Amino acid sequence: MDEATDALEDLELLWAALTAEEPLEAALQRLVEAALKVVGGADAVSVTVHSGLEPETAAASHDWAITVDENQYAAGDGPCLEAARIREPVLVAGAEAFRRWPRFAADAERFGVHAYLSTPLALAGPDTELIGALNVYGFQVDAFDRLDEALLKLVTSTAATTISNASRYVRMRNLAENLRTAMASRSEIEQAKGVLMAVHGITADEAFARLVGQSQHTNTKLAVVARELLASLRS
């Protein structure tokens, strides 16, 4: 009960930090730090994401945990991959790990790891989207128990909203960058049109048609054609 009380007090202190809007990378790193503090037997924590064709580690408390993760990806099986696959927590230690994942367990043992606790990590929302798993590694065979599993599930459930907010933040940031790029390109195109109008005594539509024709003829983006025209005037 004392262990549970202390862990819950730690969680209460961490919720405020985990609810701040921030980039996804920072949110995942906060999640790692939260899990490392809450799970008493944790010696390292990492986050596996499945954003591309291959899984990758997006955040970790220690560099060696990244290597352990990468060995797991190379082996093609292990606790974090299994947790993501079955969408249920995976708690394994000692000889059982060697029976289930002989290659990975042997690699992990070189770093002193003998206990594994992974839980699936998903985004909050109407359409729940699995993004990977939160992984905890322990040096002691008895490092984790069912209470730690429950606490880790609580951490990931609470963090899901934060991670979802962070993902929206990233999407909005990318949209803003794209809009800034588009506005800059439009400015260059308008300047290039003005140059052609002044030099050739043509209308705005005719100037734009010339830029489009050059773009199609050279298979070059319209903004690049405009930029090169303006650069030629400065050289």
N, C-alpha and C positions, 0 to 999 in steps of 0.2 A: 504493500500500500504506500509506503514511503517513497519507493521508486516511482510509482505511478503518479503520486502527488507532485514530486519534483519535476517529472517530465511534463506534466500538464501546466505547471507554472512556467516552465521554459517555453512551452507552446504559446501561452498567452502573451509573453513578452515578444515573441517572434511574429505574431499575426500582423502587427502594425507595419513591420518592415516588409512583410510579404504582400501587403496590399497596395504598396506604392506603384504607380504606373512607371514603367521603365522598359528599356529594350529587353528583348527575349533573352539574350545572353546573360544580362545582369540578373534577370529574374531566376534563371536556372542556377546561377551561381549562388544566389541567396537560398534557393531551395536546398542545394548541397550543404551549405553551412547550417541550415536549420536541422536537416536530418542528422548531421554529424553531432550536433549538440543534444538533440532529443534522444537518439538511440544510444544508450549508455555504453554498449560494447563495441561501438563503431570505431574502427581504426582508419577507415577511408570511405568516402562516398563519391559516387559519380552518377551522371545522367546519360543514358543511351537514348539517342533519337533515331527515328527511321524516316528522315525527311527525303532521302534519295534512294538509290538502288541498294546501297549498302548501309548498315547501321554505323553510327559514329558516336564518339563521346563528345557531348556539347559542353559539359562542365564537370569539374572534378576537384576534390579537396587536396589530392596529392598527385604528383606526376606518375608515380608507380601504378596508381589506380588506372590511369589511362592505358598503360602498357598491359595490365591485366585484362582490361576491356578489349583491347585490340587482339590479344591472344585468343580471347573468347570468340571474337568475330571471325578470326582466321580458322578456328576449330569448327565454327558453324553451329555451336551449341553451348549452352551454359545457363546460369540462373537468370540473367537479364533478358536473354533472347527467349527463354522459356516463359518468363513472366509476361513479356509482351505478346507472345504467341497465344497463351492460354487465357490471358487477361485475368490472372489470379496471382496473388503473392506466392513467392517461392522461398522456402526456408530450408536450407540444407547445410550440413556440416560433416566434417571428418570423412570416414570411409564411404558414406553414402554419396558424397560428391564424386569420389573416384569411380564408384559403380555407375553413376549416371553420366558423368562427363570426364572420362579418364584423361584425355589429352589436356583439356582446359584445367582440370584440378591439379595436374602435375605442373603445368606452367605457373599457376597461381601459388602453389606451395613454395616455389623458389623465392617468392616475396614474403613468405610466412603466413599466407592467408589460409585459414582452415574453416571459416564459416562464411556463409553467404545468405543475404536477405535482399530480395528484389521484389518490387511491386510495380504493376503497370502504371504508366503516367498518361493521362488523357486531358484534353482541353474541355473546359466546361462549356455548356451550350445545349441548344435543342438537338443538335446532331453531334453526339459525343465522338471526338476524333482521337484515336490513340496516337501518341507521338513517340512512345518508347517506354523506358522503365527507369526507376530510381533504384540504384544499386548500393548496398552497404556491405563492406568487407570487414571481417574480424580476424585477428590473429589467434584468438582462443576458440577451441572447438565449441565451447558452450557460451559463446559471445552473445547469441541472440535467443529469444524465446518468443512465445505467442504474444506477450505484451508488447515487445518491440515491433512485431508484425502489425499489431493493431495501431500502434503509435505512428508507424511509417505510413500506413493507409490513411490515417488522419491527416498527416502532413501533406500527402499528395492530393487528397481530396480538397483540402483548404487551398493549396497552392494552385489548383486547376484554374480557378477564376483569375488569379494573378497572371498565370501563364497565358491564358486566353486574352487578357487585357494587353499583355506584352506583345502577343502576336498581332493584335489589332494595331498596336502602336507601330510595329514594324511595317505593317501594310500601309498605314497612313503616312509614315515617313517616306516609304518608297514612292507612294503616290505623289507626295509633295516634291520629291526630287525629280520625278518624271515631269511634273508640271513646270518646275523651274527650267528644266532642260528644254521643254517644248516652247516656253516663253522666250528663252534665249535664242532658240532656233528661229522662231518667228521674227524676232527683232533683226537677225542677220538676213533673213529672206527679204524683209521689207527694205532694209538698207540696200541690198543687191538690186532689188527692183528699182529703187530710186536712182541708182547709178546708171542702169540700163536706160531708164527713161530720159535721164539728162544727156547721156552720150548719144543715143540714137533718136531722140525726139519721138518716142513711142509712148503708148498709153500704159497704164498699170497692168491691164489684162495682157497686153502684148509682151510686156517685160516678164510677167509671171510665166507666160507660155514659153518664152525662150529658156527660162531657168528649168522648167519642167522638161523641155525637149533635151537640154543638155544632160539632165539627170537620167533620162531614159536612154540616151545615146551612150553614155559612159557607164551605165548601171551603177550610179552613185547616188546616195541619198541627197534629197533636195537641199537640206541644210548644209551638207558638205560642199555642194556646188556653190551655194551662196557664200560660204566661208572662204572658199578658194578664190572666188572672184574678188572679194573684199581684200584678201591678203595680197593679191596681185597688184592692187592699187597702192598698197603700202610699201611694196618692195622696189 
